[in-house]
Amino acid sequence: MKKFIPALFILYALACNTPAQEVKTTGSVEKLDPALEKIIDPDVAIEIVAEGYTWTEGPLWVEQEKMLLFSDIPPNKIFKWTEEKGAELYLTPSGYTGSTPRTGEPGSNGLLLNKNGQLVMCQHGDRRMAVMEASLSSPRPAFKTLVDNYQGKKLNSPNDAVYRSNGDLFFTDPPYGLEKNVDDPAKEIPFQGVYILNTAGEVKLLTDTITRPNGIALIHNEKTLLVANSDGDKARWYLFDIGDNDSLYNSRILYDATAEAKKEGGLPDGLKVDKAGNIFASGPGGIWIFDNAGKLIGKLKIPSACSNVALANDDKTLFITAHNNLLRLKMRK
């Protein structure tokens, strides 16, 4: 007698025997010091979790929403990525709200949260630091200007930023959002500055000595300012001690990667610092990892130019924006 097998059972059996979708990976871990193994499993894979963008930047992990936000600058958009749904459009326009069509990199760049949990962004096209006047769960392109000028002159195009624990905002202002870059006729400030916007709403120039200031962070209990310089002729990470009235002194170089920049793609760009003081910095050839004493202990060798990183999962996960991709590295379980 022929047995009858329900169709539902057949479908279930097929599903159970269907191989899982292959995870795309890229790059490798390069250990330069044994200390790296305390941070990263050397055998871990660097996953490609989203792809097909133009130039990804400004990754931000939002713990309360369990989502990663990131900018795609040329098309003027922010996307969100979640484990459940992958990547989705989150907000457009993100950095340029004007009506005149323009080329170049008009969208948002660096993204961060203020003390009220609002989304703050470096807006290239609108040439300002702004906050989104909408909840994180219901985004809309309604923005309030935080700062858009220095001494009455329009900013170049704010690139990256970091908040101090007291609410002061540090940010960099290179020319990358201007259509003709440093030679754009609309450029009003003759230098590329690093600034602070204090809680009273006052903006102060901290330094105009860095040719292309980019990624920025506070280290050593907020007593030292770290700034990346995305200049191929001066591919460096600079350190400044912060003195009275936020004056900078004791300028020095953490690392000069100019020689490496001549050989590999990518420049010192965005960076983040974990709770232990380790620095994850995009640079020539991928992500450079420095310990809390400033020693280079390893690299993530990635074939496409990396722009920035974000830490998540209590510093156990690293997200990387790399050219047209979003990458993820599960550093520790």
C-alpha distance (Angstrom), angle and dihedral (degrees) to the residues before:
residue distance angle dihedral
M1 . . .
K2 3.80 . .
K3 3.79 113.4 .
F4 3.81 119.0 -130.6
I5 3.80 114.5 -132.2
P6 3.82 114.0 -163.1
A7 3.81 115.0 -121.3
L8 3.81 90.4 -126.9
F9 3.79 90.1 59.3
I10 3.82 90.8 51.0
L11 3.79 91.6 51.8
Y12 3.79 90.5 48.7
A13 3.80 91.5 50.8
L14 3.79 91.8 49.5
A15 3.80 91.3 49.7
C16 3.77 91.8 51.3
N17 3.80 91.3 52.5
T18 3.81 96.1 44.9
P19 3.80 109.4 109.4
A20 3.79 116.2 -119.7
Q21 3.78 116.8 -102.1
E22 3.78 109.4 -88.5
V23 3.79 113.9 -109.0
K24 3.80 112.7 -128.8
T25 3.77 114.2 -131.0
T26 3.79 136.5 -174.6
G27 3.78 140.5 -174.9
S28 3.78 130.3 5.5
V29 3.80 143.5 -112.5
E30 3.82 117.5 -99.8
K31 3.81 113.9 -160.7
L32 3.81 113.5 -152.8
D33 3.80 96.3 166.8
P34 3.84 132.9 21.6
A35 3.81 88.5 -119.7
L36 3.79 89.0 75.2
E37 3.81 90.2 73.7
K38 3.80 89.3 66.0
I39 3.80 88.0 63.4
I40 3.81 105.9 29.4
D41 3.77 134.8 29.1
P42 3.84 101.3 -125.3
D43 3.81 90.8 -141.9
V44 3.80 95.3 53.5
A45 3.81 119.7 123.2
I46 3.80 124.4 -123.1
E47 3.80 103.2 -135.9
I48 3.79 128.9 -153.0
V49 3.81 102.6 -137.8
A50 3.83 99.2 169.7
E51 3.80 132.5 13.4
G52 3.78 144.9 169.8
Y53 3.82 101.4 73.2
T54 3.81 131.3 129.1
W55 3.83 105.8 -126.6
T56 3.79 116.6 -16.6
E57 3.80 120.6 -154.3
G58 3.79 147.5 151.2
P59 3.83 102.2 41.7
L60 3.81 114.5 -164.8
W61 3.80 126.2 -176.3
V62 3.83 111.9 -146.2
E63 3.78 105.9 -161.1
Q64 3.80 97.8 -169.1
E65 3.80 91.3 56.1
K66 3.82 95.8 34.2
M67 3.79 89.1 -131.4
L68 3.77 139.0 125.3
L69 3.80 116.0 -138.1
F70 3.80 120.7 -161.0
S71 3.79 137.5 171.6
D72 3.79 125.8 -121.4
I73 3.78 95.8 -162.1
P74 3.84 108.6 -165.9
P75 3.85 95.9 51.5
N76 3.84 91.2 44.7
K77 3.82 96.0 -120.6
I78 3.79 143.2 129.0
F79 3.79 119.5 -149.2
K80 3.77 130.7 -164.4
W81 3.78 127.4 -145.7
T82 3.80 126.5 -159.6
E83 3.79 131.5 174.5
E84 3.80 90.6 -120.3
K85 3.80 101.8 47.6
G86 3.79 106.5 16.8
A87 3.80 117.1 -142.9
E88 3.81 123.5 -6.7
L89 3.79 134.8 168.3
Y90 3.80 108.3 -93.0
L91 3.81 107.6 174.4
T92 3.80 140.3 0.5
P93 2.96 132.8 -151.4
S94 3.76 93.1 31.6
G95 3.80 106.9 164.8
Y96 3.79 109.8 6.2
T97 3.78 121.4 51.8
G98 3.82 98.6 167.1
S99 3.80 123.3 119.1
T100 3.81 97.6 -134.3
P101 3.83 111.1 92.1
R102 3.77 113.0 -119.2
T103 3.78 140.0 177.4
G104 3.79 134.1 -140.0
E105 3.81 122.1 51.0
P106 3.82 107.3 -27.8
G107 3.80 100.0 152.5
S108 3.78 132.8 91.1
N109 3.78 119.6 -70.9
G110 3.82 120.8 -178.0
L111 3.83 116.9 30.6
L112 3.80 127.9 -163.4
L113 3.79 142.3 153.6
N114 3.80 125.8 -112.5
K115 3.80 124.0 -140.9
N116 3.82 89.6 -87.0
G117 3.78 91.9 56.4
Q118 3.81 94.0 -109.2
L119 3.78 123.0 143.7
V120 3.80 112.4 -105.2
M121 3.79 119.6 -170.9
C122 3.77 142.6 -172.6
Q123 3.81 101.8 -126.7
H124 3.79 112.6 -156.3
G125 3.78 99.5 -173.7
D126 3.79 97.3 43.2
R127 3.81 89.2 41.1
R128 3.77 96.4 -135.2
M129 3.77 148.6 96.7
A130 3.78 107.1 -107.9
V131 3.80 141.8 172.5
M132 3.79 124.1 -136.6
E133 3.80 110.3 -119.3
A134 3.79 94.8 -146.4
S135 3.78 136.7 75.0
L136 3.78 120.5 -87.6
S137 3.78 90.4 -118.1
S138 3.83 94.2 51.0
P139 3.81 105.6 35.5
R140 3.78 123.1 -173.4
P141 3.82 133.8 166.8
A142 3.80 97.2 -99.2
F143 3.79 111.5 127.9
K144 3.77 138.5 -177.8
T145 3.81 118.6 -154.4
L146 3.79 116.0 -121.1
V147 3.80 95.6 177.6
D148 3.81 132.7 -15.3
N149 3.80 105.0 162.0
Y150 3.77 146.0 37.5
Q151 3.80 116.5 -142.4
G152 3.79 89.6 -18.0
K153 3.82 95.3 -51.2
K154 3.78 119.8 115.8
L155 3.80 116.0 -107.5
N156 3.81 117.9 -113.1
S157 3.81 101.8 -125.8
P158 3.81 118.8 -53.8
N159 3.78 108.6 -126.3
D160 3.79 112.8 178.9
A161 3.79 136.6 0.4
V162 3.78 145.6 -176.7
Y163 3.81 133.6 -162.7
R164 3.77 123.3 -131.7
S165 3.78 115.0 -138.2
N166 3.82 91.1 -105.0
G167 3.81 91.6 57.6
D168 3.81 100.2 -98.8
L169 3.81 112.8 141.6
F170 3.81 121.3 -139.5
F171 3.82 117.0 -166.1
T172 3.80 142.8 168.9
D173 3.80 125.3 -131.8
P174 3.83 115.8 -161.2
P175 3.84 122.0 158.3
Y176 3.82 99.7 -108.7
G177 3.79 95.6 113.7
L178 3.80 93.2 55.9
E179 3.80 113.6 96.5
K180 3.81 93.1 -125.4
N181 3.77 95.1 30.8
V182 3.82 115.2 -141.8
D183 3.83 91.2 -4.9
D184 3.80 95.6 53.6
P185 3.83 111.4 132.0
A186 3.81 89.0 -139.1
K187 3.79 91.6 62.5
E188 3.80 107.5 114.3
I189 3.82 102.8 175.6
P190 3.82 114.0 68.0
F191 3.82 94.9 -148.7
Q192 3.81 139.2 45.0
G193 3.77 107.6 -111.3
V194 3.77 142.7 -161.4
Y195 3.80 110.9 -145.2
I196 3.77 144.2 -178.9
L197 3.80 124.5 -144.1
N198 3.80 107.7 -160.9
T199 3.76 127.3 -151.9
A200 3.81 90.3 -98.7
G201 3.80 89.2 62.8
E202 3.81 95.1 -107.7
V203 3.80 119.0 138.9
K204 3.81 120.8 -148.2
L205 3.79 130.5 -174.3
L206 3.81 109.3 -125.8
T207 3.80 98.8 -177.5
D208 3.80 140.1 -13.0
T209 3.81 94.8 -174.1
I210 3.82 98.5 95.0
T211 3.79 113.3 89.2
R212 3.84 97.6 -149.5
P213 3.83 109.7 8.5
N214 3.77 110.7 -166.1
G215 3.82 130.1 146.0
I216 3.79 115.4 37.9
A217 3.81 137.1 -170.9
L218 3.79 142.6 161.0
I219 3.81 117.3 -124.7
H220 3.81 139.4 170.9
N221 3.81 94.2 47.2
E222 3.82 90.5 -44.6
K223 3.80 91.5 -59.7
T224 3.81 94.7 112.5
L225 3.79 131.3 52.5
L226 3.81 118.9 -145.2
V227 3.83 118.1 -160.4
A228 3.80 129.0 178.9
N229 3.78 119.5 -143.3
S230 3.81 113.2 -148.3
D231 3.79 94.7 -162.4
G232 3.80 115.5 124.8
D233 3.81 90.4 -146.4
K234 3.81 93.4 48.3
A235 3.79 103.9 26.7
R236 3.78 97.0 171.5
W237 3.77 145.7 136.9
Y238 3.81 111.0 -132.6
L239 3.80 129.3 -156.1
F240 3.82 126.2 -156.5
D241 3.77 128.2 -179.8
I242 3.81 113.2 -132.6
G243 3.79 115.1 -128.8
D244 3.78 137.8 178.2
N245 3.80 115.6 -34.7
D246 3.82 86.8 10.4
S247 3.77 93.9 -70.9
L248 3.81 113.2 159.8
Y249 3.80 122.1 -130.4
N250 3.80 140.7 160.3
S251 3.80 93.6 46.7
R252 3.80 111.7 -164.4
I253 3.80 142.4 153.9
L254 3.79 120.2 -102.7
Y255 3.80 91.0 -168.1
D256 3.80 136.2 -14.3
A257 3.82 109.7 -144.2
T258 3.80 96.8 171.2
A259 3.81 93.0 116.9
E260 3.82 91.6 50.7
A261 3.81 90.8 47.1
K262 3.80 89.1 60.6
K263 3.80 90.1 58.4
E264 3.82 106.1 34.2
G265 3.77 136.1 42.8
G266 3.78 120.2 -103.2
L267 3.81 135.2 45.1
P268 3.82 137.0 -136.2
D269 3.80 100.8 -66.5
G270 3.80 133.8 139.6
L271 3.80 121.5 4.4
K272 3.80 143.4 175.3
V273 3.80 135.9 -158.9
D274 3.80 123.5 -141.1
K275 3.81 126.5 -140.9
A276 3.81 91.3 -92.1
G277 3.80 92.1 54.2
N278 3.81 97.1 -105.7
I279 3.81 112.6 147.7
F280 3.81 122.9 -137.5
A281 3.79 107.4 -166.5
S282 3.78 131.2 175.0
G283 3.78 110.4 -128.4
P284 3.80 144.4 137.9
G285 3.80 109.7 -25.2
G286 3.79 97.6 4.8
I287 3.82 137.2 -54.5
W288 3.81 120.5 -7.7
I289 3.80 118.0 -152.0
F290 3.80 121.2 -154.0
D291 3.81 124.7 -178.7
N292 3.80 122.3 -128.0
A293 3.80 90.5 -87.3
G294 3.80 91.2 56.5
K295 3.82 96.7 -105.3
L296 3.81 117.0 144.5
I297 3.82 104.6 -122.7
G298 3.79 103.7 165.5
K299 3.77 151.3 -18.9
L300 3.76 138.3 -136.0
K301 3.79 102.8 -135.0
I302 3.80 106.9 -145.0
P303 3.82 123.2 173.5
S304 3.81 96.7 -142.6
A305 3.81 125.1 62.0
C306 3.81 111.7 -88.9
S307 3.79 121.2 -142.9
N308 3.80 107.6 -179.4
V309 3.80 148.5 -21.1
A310 3.81 140.6 -137.7
L311 3.79 129.7 -157.4
A312 3.80 121.8 -138.9
N313 3.80 142.3 162.2
D314 3.80 94.3 46.5
D315 3.82 90.9 -49.2
K316 3.80 92.5 -53.9
T317 3.80 94.9 109.0
L318 3.79 128.5 54.2
F319 3.81 123.0 -162.9
I320 3.81 117.8 -161.1
T321 3.78 130.2 -164.3
A322 3.78 106.0 -147.4
H323 3.81 118.3 176.7
N324 3.82 104.3 -71.0
N325 3.80 96.6 -6.3
L326 3.79 142.3 75.5
L327 3.80 112.7 -141.2
R328 3.79 133.2 -167.1
L329 3.78 130.9 -157.4
K330 3.80 118.9 -170.1
M331 3.79 95.9 -153.9
R332 3.80 97.5 -179.0
K333 3.79 136.2 1.6
